[in-house]
Amino acid sequence: MQKTQEILEARDFITGKTQHQPTIGLILGSGLGTLADEIENAVVIPYAEIPYFAKSEAVGHANELVIGQLKGKTVVAMKGRFHYYEGYTLPEVTFPVRVMKALGVETVIVTNACGAVNTSFNPGDLMLITDHINLVANNPLIGPNNDELGVRFPDMSQVYNPELRALAQEVAAEQGIGLQQGVYTWWTGPAYETPAEIRMIRTLGGDAVGMSTVPEAIVAVHGGMKVLGISCLTNMACGILDQPLNHEEVIEVAARVRENFVGLVKGVLEKV
């Protein structure tokens, strides 16, 4: 569990760099960091400078915190995130979410690139996350609870806020963007899943599988923030198609659908 003193130290460092007071946090997944480039009056802070922040080694992650204005809202964006598979602890993975809360963030929009398990989905689809399944056998809240950050046993019946999900559907319809809905499954990585594991995930009710998002969403809910989750389905999961998986495909498809993704998130920001 994160220590309040460390969170406040990171917060104070950030507030010493900018007068912006963000109310919305953006966590941008693989190949999707270009949304942060559209933030106006931006202050860019490398993760390496922020006390207690880790640094992602994943391809497509820039390791920068960007704070400024986007569609009339003051936002703080993670241009790149930390992953459990990189060897970080879950408190390290989710530390930026705690700092967002300390900065005044009330709503977190979490994005990712992931594989489609539901065979009615297609690479390039965007999926609104309705719920998640944690298959990692770990949880960022394990350990002594810091009552200053949240309750010991937080309710997870509506992790992904229904009002925000309805808003995202409204925006997608207005923009003519097809928006799937489904359950996101968290897998450790970095190895992709086997065909048998994908069959298991489908049996359990998963529609997509990826290596992030769930720990951040859990911590955001623990901290009393609203969460909207959107996945970019970059490939069909292992065993669905008779072809190997690779990260280059993930980045390529994410880039291809970037315009729709960015438009969707900006549309939500206008209305939230």
C-alpha positions, 0 to 999 in steps of 0.5 A: 500500500502506498504511503501518504507521505510519498503520494503528497511528495509526488503531488507537491513536485508536480504542483510546483511545475504547473498552475493547472489543477486537473479534474480528469486523468487519462491513462494512455495505452500502447500507441495511443499516447498521441492524444496527449500531444493535443493538450493545450498549454501543456506542462510536460514532466518526465516520469524520471523527475517525479518522486517515486514514479517508475518508468515503463520500458514497453514499446509505445510508451513515452514516460511523460506526465502531461498536464493542461487543457483539452476540450475545455477540461483540465487534464493530467495524462499519463503518456505511457503506463507501468506494467506488472510484467515489467517487474514492478509491484502493483503499488508501483504500477498504481502509484500515479493513480494515487497521485492523480487523486491527490491532485484533485482528479475525480474521473479517470479514463483508462485506455489500453490495446488488447486482444479480442476473445469474443469472435464477433469482434474484429481487430480495429474495433473499440470496446467499452469496458463493462466489467473485468476479470482479474486472472493475475492472482494479485490485487493492488490493495493487498497489504495493510490498508491506508484508511486515508486513501480508501476503505479496507473492503471497497465495493467493485459492483460498478467499477466502470461508471454506468453514466460515463459508459452511457455518455461514451455510447452517446458520443460514439453514435454521434461520431458514427464510431462502432463501439463494442461492449465487453468484459476485459480480462487481465493477464500478467504477460509478457507472454501472450496467452495460449489457445487453451488459455483463451478458451478458458477466458471465453468460458469464464465470460471474457470478451478481451484480454490484456496486460494492464488497466485492472489494477489502475481501475481498482485503485481509482475506485478505492480512491473514490474516483469514477472510471471509464475504460476503453480498449482498442482491440488490436488483434484476435487472441491466440488460437482464433486465427491461425497466425502468430501474435506480435507486438508490432501488430498491436502498435500498427492497428492502434495507429490505424484506429487512432483517429476514431479513438482520439475523437471518442475520448475528446467527445467524452471530455466535451460532455463530461 
